[in-house]
Amino acid sequence: MTTPQQTTAEQRHDDGPLRSAVIVNPNRVEGLDELRAGIVEQLAEAGWPEPAWLETTAEDPGTGQAKKAVEDGAEVVFVAGGDGTVRACIDGLAGTGAALAILPGGTGNLLATNLGVPTDTIEGVKLALERGRRTVDLGEVDGQTFAVMAGMGLDAAMVDDAHTKLKAVLGPVAYVFSALKHINDAEMKVEVQVDDYPVLRRRARSVLVGNVGRLQGGVNLLPDAEPDNGQMDVAVLAPRNLGHWIQTAFGVLRPARKKVPNMEVLRGSRITVTSDRPQPRQLDGDVIDKSDTLAVIVRPDDLVVCVYQPDESEDLAEGAPEGD
Protein backbone atom coordinates (compact mmCIF):
# COMPACT_ATOMS: atom_id res chain seq x y z
CA MET A 1 0.00 0.00 0.00
CA THR A 2 1.36 3.38 -0.92
CA THR A 3 1.98 5.88 1.83
CA PRO A 4 0.42 9.34 2.20
CA GLN A 5 3.82 10.86 1.49
CA GLN A 6 4.05 9.03 -1.82
CA THR A 7 0.60 10.03 -3.04
CA THR A 8 0.28 13.64 -1.87
CA ALA A 9 -2.04 15.06 -4.51
CA GLU A 10 -1.64 18.78 -4.07
CA GLN A 11 0.94 21.15 -2.62
CA ARG A 12 0.63 24.91 -2.10
CA HIS A 13 3.83 26.58 -3.27
CA ASP A 14 2.98 30.09 -2.06
CA ASP A 15 3.75 30.93 1.55
CA GLY A 16 1.19 33.63 2.23
CA PRO A 17 -1.08 33.47 5.29
CA LEU A 18 -4.31 31.52 5.01
CA ARG A 19 -7.66 32.14 6.68
CA SER A 20 -8.72 29.35 8.98
CA ALA A 21 -11.34 28.17 11.45
CA VAL A 22 -11.34 25.76 14.38
CA ILE A 23 -14.29 23.46 14.97
CA VAL A 24 -14.16 21.77 18.36
CA ASN A 25 -16.33 19.23 20.12
CA PRO A 26 -16.39 20.47 23.74
CA ASN A 27 -17.53 17.06 24.97
CA ARG A 28 -14.51 15.28 23.47
CA VAL A 29 -11.75 17.80 24.06
CA GLU A 30 -10.47 18.90 27.45
CA GLY A 31 -8.76 22.20 28.20
CA LEU A 32 -10.52 24.30 25.57
CA ASP A 33 -8.93 27.57 26.70
CA GLU A 34 -5.43 26.09 26.51
CA LEU A 35 -6.19 24.53 23.14
CA ARG A 36 -7.44 27.81 21.72
CA ALA A 37 -4.49 29.77 23.05
CA GLY A 38 -2.02 27.25 21.66
CA ILE A 39 -3.55 27.23 18.19
CA VAL A 40 -3.80 31.03 18.02
CA GLU A 41 -0.17 31.37 19.13
CA GLN A 42 1.12 28.92 16.50
CA LEU A 43 -0.86 30.54 13.71
CA ALA A 44 0.21 34.04 14.77
CA GLU A 45 3.87 33.03 14.74
CA ALA A 46 3.37 31.85 11.15
CA GLY A 47 1.71 35.15 10.19
CA TRP A 48 -1.79 33.67 9.85
CA PRO A 49 -4.79 35.66 11.14
CA GLU A 50 -6.63 34.50 14.24
CA PRO A 51 -8.98 31.63 13.33
CA ALA A 52 -12.72 31.63 13.78
CA TRP A 53 -13.74 29.44 16.75
CA LEU A 54 -16.84 27.26 16.36
CA GLU A 55 -18.13 24.67 18.83
CA THR A 56 -20.31 21.70 17.94
CA THR A 57 -23.69 21.17 19.59
CA ALA A 58 -26.03 18.22 20.16
CA GLU A 59 -28.21 19.59 17.35
CA ASP A 60 -25.31 20.16 14.92
CA PRO A 61 -22.23 17.94 15.43
CA GLY A 62 -20.12 19.86 12.92
CA THR A 63 -21.66 19.99 9.44
CA GLY A 64 -23.23 23.41 9.81
CA GLN A 65 -20.12 24.82 11.45
CA ALA A 66 -17.94 23.55 8.59
CA LYS A 67 -20.24 25.08 5.97
CA LYS A 68 -20.21 28.40 7.82
CA ALA A 69 -16.42 28.34 8.07
CA VAL A 70 -16.10 27.88 4.31
CA GLU A 71 -18.75 30.52 3.57
CA ASP A 72 -16.78 32.94 5.72
CA GLY A 73 -13.64 32.32 3.69
CA ALA A 74 -11.72 29.67 5.66
CA GLU A 75 -9.13 27.89 3.52
CA VAL A 76 -8.08 25.52 6.32
CA VAL A 77 -10.53 24.09 8.85
CA PHE A 78 -9.07 22.54 12.00
CA VAL A 79 -11.30 19.90 13.59
CA ALA A 80 -10.71 18.88 17.20
CA GLY A 81 -12.80 15.89 18.24
CA GLY A 82 -13.43 12.23 17.61
CA ASP A 83 -14.29 10.33 14.44
CA GLY A 84 -17.94 11.42 14.63
CA THR A 85 -16.99 15.09 14.73
CA VAL A 86 -14.56 14.65 11.85
CA ARG A 87 -17.20 12.88 9.74
CA ALA A 88 -19.79 15.57 10.42
CA CYS A 89 -17.34 18.29 9.40
CA ILE A 90 -16.41 16.36 6.25
CA ASP A 91 -20.08 16.59 5.24
CA GLY A 92 -19.68 20.36 5.25
CA LEU A 93 -16.22 20.46 3.63
CA ALA A 94 -16.74 17.92 0.83
CA GLY A 95 -16.23 19.39 -2.61
CA THR A 96 -15.34 22.88 -1.34
CA GLY A 97 -11.55 22.76 -1.74
CA ALA A 98 -11.05 23.91 1.86
CA ALA A 99 -8.47 21.71 3.61
CA LEU A 100 -9.38 19.57 6.61
CA ALA A 101 -6.76 19.69 9.37
CA ILE A 102 -7.46 16.91 11.89
CA LEU A 103 -6.60 17.44 15.57
CA PRO A 104 -7.52 13.97 16.89
CA GLY A 105 -9.35 13.74 20.20
CA GLY A 106 -11.53 10.62 20.19
CA THR A 107 -11.21 6.88 20.67
CA GLY A 108 -10.47 5.67 17.15
CA ASN A 109 -9.07 8.66 15.22
CA LEU A 110 -9.23 6.37 12.20
CA LEU A 111 -8.88 8.83 9.34
CA ALA A 112 -5.94 10.49 11.06
CA THR A 113 -4.28 7.13 11.70
CA ASN A 114 -4.69 5.96 8.12
CA LEU A 115 -3.28 9.20 6.69
CA GLY A 116 -0.37 9.43 9.13
CA VAL A 117 -1.69 12.53 10.89
CA PRO A 118 -0.08 13.06 14.33
CA THR A 119 -2.20 12.85 17.46
CA ASP A 120 -0.40 15.77 19.13
CA THR A 121 -2.24 19.08 18.66
CA ILE A 122 0.91 21.15 18.22
CA GLU A 123 2.17 18.78 15.53
CA GLY A 124 -1.26 18.78 13.90
CA VAL A 125 -1.25 22.58 13.55
CA LYS A 126 2.34 22.47 12.30
CA LEU A 127 1.24 19.99 9.66
CA ALA A 128 -1.32 22.45 8.29
CA LEU A 129 1.25 25.25 8.29
CA GLU A 130 3.67 23.13 6.25
CA ARG A 131 1.00 23.00 3.50
CA GLY A 132 1.21 19.34 2.61
CA ARG A 133 -2.13 18.38 1.09
CA ARG A 134 -3.72 15.14 -0.08
CA THR A 135 -6.97 14.85 -2.02
CA VAL A 136 -8.97 11.77 -1.03
CA ASP A 137 -12.16 10.05 -2.08
CA LEU A 138 -15.34 9.98 -0.04
CA GLY A 139 -18.18 7.51 0.09
CA GLU A 140 -21.84 8.49 0.11
CA VAL A 141 -24.69 6.56 1.75
CA ASP A 142 -28.22 7.98 1.87
CA GLY A 143 -26.85 11.46 1.20
CA GLN A 144 -24.30 11.24 4.03
CA THR A 145 -20.54 11.04 3.48
CA PHE A 146 -17.84 8.91 5.06
CA ALA A 147 -14.08 8.87 4.68
CA VAL A 148 -13.05 5.68 6.47
CA MET A 149 -15.54 2.84 6.37
CA ALA A 150 -19.22 1.99 6.09
CA GLY A 151 -20.63 -1.21 7.50
CA MET A 152 -23.72 -3.36 7.83
CA GLY A 153 -24.30 -6.14 10.34
CA LEU A 154 -22.13 -7.12 13.29
CA ASP A 155 -19.70 -4.21 13.05
CA ALA A 156 -22.51 -1.66 13.28
CA ALA A 157 -24.16 -3.54 16.15
CA MET A 158 -20.79 -3.59 17.93
CA VAL A 159 -20.34 0.16 17.47
CA ASP A 160 -23.88 0.84 18.64
CA ASP A 161 -23.40 -1.14 21.86
CA ALA A 162 -19.97 0.24 22.79
CA HIS A 163 -20.62 2.38 25.87
CA THR A 164 -19.17 5.89 25.74
CA LYS A 165 -17.77 5.75 29.28
CA LEU A 166 -16.21 2.35 28.63
CA LYS A 167 -14.56 3.68 25.47
CA ALA A 168 -13.17 6.60 27.46
CA VAL A 169 -11.57 4.17 29.94
CA LEU A 170 -10.56 1.24 27.74
CA GLY A 171 -10.21 2.83 24.33
CA PRO A 172 -10.53 0.39 21.39
CA VAL A 173 -10.73 -2.58 23.81
CA ALA A 174 -14.28 -1.48 24.60
CA TYR A 175 -15.31 -2.67 21.13
CA VAL A 176 -14.14 -6.20 21.97
CA PHE A 177 -16.60 -6.43 24.86
CA SER A 178 -19.33 -5.04 22.63
CA ALA A 179 -18.55 -7.56 19.87
CA LEU A 180 -18.81 -10.47 22.30
CA LYS A 181 -22.45 -9.55 22.93
CA HIS A 182 -23.21 -10.19 19.26
CA ILE A 183 -20.91 -13.11 18.51
CA ASN A 184 -23.87 -15.50 18.30
CA ASP A 185 -26.23 -13.23 16.37
CA ALA A 186 -27.89 -14.85 13.38
CA GLU A 187 -26.08 -14.44 10.08
CA MET A 188 -27.67 -12.47 7.28
CA LYS A 189 -28.28 -13.49 3.69
CA VAL A 190 -26.93 -10.76 1.42
CA GLU A 191 -26.70 -9.90 -2.24
CA VAL A 192 -23.63 -7.84 -3.10
CA GLN A 193 -23.58 -5.85 -6.34
CA VAL A 194 -20.25 -4.22 -7.24
CA ASP A 195 -20.30 -1.98 -10.33
CA ASP A 196 -21.64 -4.02 -13.26
CA TYR A 197 -20.30 -7.36 -12.10
CA PRO A 198 -22.68 -10.27 -11.43
CA VAL A 199 -24.52 -10.21 -8.12
CA LEU A 200 -22.89 -12.28 -5.38
CA ARG A 201 -25.15 -14.12 -2.94
CA ARG A 202 -23.58 -14.87 0.41
CA ARG A 203 -24.30 -15.65 4.04
CA ALA A 204 -22.43 -13.09 6.12
CA ARG A 205 -22.07 -11.66 9.58
CA SER A 206 -20.84 -8.27 8.42
CA VAL A 207 -20.12 -6.39 5.20
CA LEU A 208 -17.65 -3.49 5.30
CA VAL A 209 -16.91 -0.96 2.57
CA GLY A 210 -13.54 0.65 3.20
CA ASN A 211 -11.89 3.74 1.77
CA VAL A 212 -8.91 2.92 3.97
CA GLY A 213 -8.05 -0.31 5.73
CA ARG A 214 -6.87 0.31 9.27
CA LEU A 215 -9.33 -0.09 12.17
CA GLN A 216 -9.26 0.42 15.93
CA GLY A 217 -6.24 -1.02 17.68
CA GLY A 218 -4.13 -0.86 14.53
CA VAL A 219 -5.90 -3.82 12.87
CA ASN A 220 -5.32 -3.58 9.12
CA LEU A 221 -8.43 -5.24 7.73
CA LEU A 222 -8.02 -4.05 4.12
CA PRO A 223 -4.29 -3.53 3.50
CA ASP A 224 -4.75 -2.83 -0.22
CA ALA A 225 -7.37 -0.10 0.22
CA GLU A 226 -6.24 3.30 -1.07
CA PRO A 227 -8.19 6.50 -0.32
CA ASP A 228 -7.52 8.14 -3.67
CA ASN A 229 -8.01 5.47 -6.35
CA GLY A 230 -11.69 6.18 -7.07
CA GLN A 231 -12.73 2.81 -5.63
CA MET A 232 -13.40 1.18 -2.27
CA ASP A 233 -12.65 -2.30 -0.98
CA VAL A 234 -15.53 -4.49 0.18
CA ALA A 235 -15.01 -7.11 2.89
CA VAL A 236 -17.67 -9.81 3.23
CA LEU A 237 -17.11 -11.47 6.61
CA ALA A 238 -18.71 -14.89 7.00
CA PRO A 239 -17.48 -16.69 10.16
CA ARG A 240 -20.14 -19.11 11.41
CA ASN A 241 -18.78 -20.07 14.83
CA LEU A 242 -16.17 -19.09 17.41
CA GLY A 243 -13.53 -21.20 15.70
CA HIS A 244 -14.13 -19.38 12.44
CA TRP A 245 -13.84 -16.01 14.20
CA ILE A 246 -10.48 -17.05 15.67
CA GLN A 247 -9.27 -18.16 12.23
CA THR A 248 -10.37 -14.86 10.73
CA ALA A 249 -8.75 -12.81 13.50
CA PHE A 250 -5.42 -14.60 13.10
CA GLY A 251 -5.67 -14.23 9.33
CA VAL A 252 -6.21 -10.47 9.59
CA LEU A 253 -3.33 -10.05 12.05
CA ARG A 254 -0.86 -12.12 10.00
CA PRO A 255 1.65 -9.62 8.47
CA ALA A 256 2.33 -11.38 5.16
CA ARG A 257 -1.16 -12.69 4.58
CA LYS A 258 -2.48 -13.43 1.10
CA LYS A 259 -6.00 -14.51 2.01
CA VAL A 260 -8.01 -14.30 5.22
CA PRO A 261 -10.23 -17.27 6.14
CA ASN A 262 -13.97 -16.57 6.03
CA MET A 263 -13.44 -13.17 4.38
CA GLU A 264 -13.96 -12.26 0.73
CA VAL A 265 -12.64 -8.95 -0.65
CA LEU A 266 -14.07 -7.11 -3.65
CA ARG A 267 -13.42 -3.65 -5.12
CA GLY A 268 -15.51 -1.10 -7.00
CA SER A 269 -16.94 2.40 -7.19
CA ARG A 270 -20.62 1.50 -6.83
CA ILE A 271 -21.51 -1.01 -4.14
CA THR A 272 -24.96 -2.14 -3.09
CA VAL A 273 -25.45 -4.65 -0.28
CA THR A 274 -28.98 -5.98 0.21
CA SER A 275 -29.87 -8.09 3.25
CA ASP A 276 -32.81 -10.39 3.85
CA ARG A 277 -33.87 -8.18 6.78
CA PRO A 278 -33.08 -4.71 8.20
CA GLN A 279 -29.61 -4.50 9.72
CA PRO A 280 -27.66 -2.04 11.87
CA ARG A 281 -25.47 0.27 9.75
CA GLN A 282 -22.61 2.63 10.51
CA LEU A 283 -20.53 5.30 8.79
CA ASP A 284 -17.09 5.98 10.28
CA GLY A 285 -18.34 4.72 13.63
CA ASP A 286 -21.59 6.73 13.59
CA VAL A 287 -24.66 4.49 13.69
CA ILE A 288 -27.30 5.42 11.11
CA ASP A 289 -30.84 4.11 10.63
CA LYS A 290 -31.32 0.39 10.19
CA SER A 291 -32.07 -0.76 6.67
CA ASP A 292 -31.95 -3.85 4.49
CA THR A 293 -29.74 -1.94 2.01
CA LEU A 294 -26.31 -0.34 2.18
CA ALA A 295 -25.72 1.51 -1.10
CA VAL A 296 -22.35 3.22 -1.46
CA ILE A 297 -21.31 5.63 -4.21
CA VAL A 298 -17.64 6.65 -4.37
CA ARG A 299 -17.05 10.38 -4.85
CA PRO A 300 -13.48 10.69 -6.22
CA ASP A 301 -11.13 13.44 -5.01
CA ASP A 302 -13.87 15.08 -2.94
CA LEU A 303 -11.90 16.13 0.14
CA VAL A 304 -8.57 17.89 0.73
CA VAL A 305 -6.72 16.83 3.90
CA CYS A 306 -3.61 18.29 5.53
CA VAL A 307 -0.86 15.64 5.58
CA TYR A 308 2.92 15.53 5.78
CA GLN A 309 4.75 16.93 2.79
CA PRO A 310 6.95 14.47 0.92
CA ASP A 311 10.60 15.23 1.46
CA GLU A 312 13.00 15.79 -1.38
CA SER A 313 14.40 12.28 -1.27
CA GLU A 314 10.92 10.80 -1.72
CA ASP A 315 10.26 13.14 -4.66
CA LEU A 316 13.47 12.00 -6.31
CA ALA A 317 12.65 8.37 -5.61
CA GLU A 318 9.27 8.74 -7.26
CA GLY A 319 10.85 10.18 -10.40
CA ALA A 320 13.66 7.66 -10.65
CA PRO A 321 13.43 4.96 -13.33
CA GLU A 322 12.70 1.43 -12.17
CA GLY A 323 15.55 -1.05 -12.19
CA ASP A 324 15.58 -4.23 -14.25
C-alpha positions, 0 to 999 in steps of 0.5 A: 500500500502506498503511503500518504507521502508518496501520493500527496495530490496537491501542494501549495507553493505560495507561503502567504497566510491563510484564513482558517477556522477551528471546529471543536467538540467540547464534549470530546476535548479537554482544556478548551482555553489552553487549546485555543491559546495554543492554536492562536499562538502557533498561527500568529507566529506563522503570520496567519490571522486568528482563526474563527472558533466554532463549537459543535452542539447536540443539534449540529455535530459539525456539518453546519459549522464547517459550511459556515467556516467555508462561507466565511472564507476559511481555507483551512478548517481545523477539527478537534474531536473524535471520528464522529466530529470529523465525519460531520465536518467532512459533510460540510467540507466535501467538494469545497476545496477547503483543507481539513486539518485533523486534531484527533481527540476521540477513541479511534481517530481512524482517518488520522491514523490511516493518513499518518496525521499526528495525534499531538495538537501542536504537531497537527497545527504544524502539519497544516502550516507546512501545506502538505495536502492530499486529495482523497475520495469519499463515500456516500450513503443515503446522502451522508458522506464517510471517509473511512468505512461503512458497514452493515451487520455485526460491526454496526451492532458492535459500534452501537453497543460500545458504551461511551464511558467504557470507550473513554476508559478502555479505548478500542478494547471497549469494542471487543466487549461489545462484539462479544455480545453479538458473537452469536447473532444470526447471520444475514443473507446478502446480495452484493452488487459491485459496479456491473459485475454479477450479483454475489449471494452470500451468508455473512455476519458483516459487510464493510466498505472501506476507503482505507483499511486500518481499524481500531487497535491498529488492525489492518483489515483491508491492506490494499485499500487506497483512499484516492483510487476512485474505488473502495474495498468491500469485505464480506465477513462470514465466520459461522462459529467461534472457531471461524472467528479465531481463524479470521482474526489470526488471518487479519493479524498475520503480516504477510497474509495473502488470504483471510479465512472466512473473508472475501474482498471485492473492489468497486466504485458503486456497491450495493449490499442488500440483506434479507432483513433490516440491519444495523449500519454505521458510517465511520463509527456513527450508527445510522438508521437500520435498513436492508440496504447499504448503497455506497457511491464513491465520490473521487477526489472530494476532500482535501486533507492536511498531511505531511509533505513528501521530502526531497528524497521521496520526490526524487525516488518517485521520479527515478526509473525502475531497475531491471 
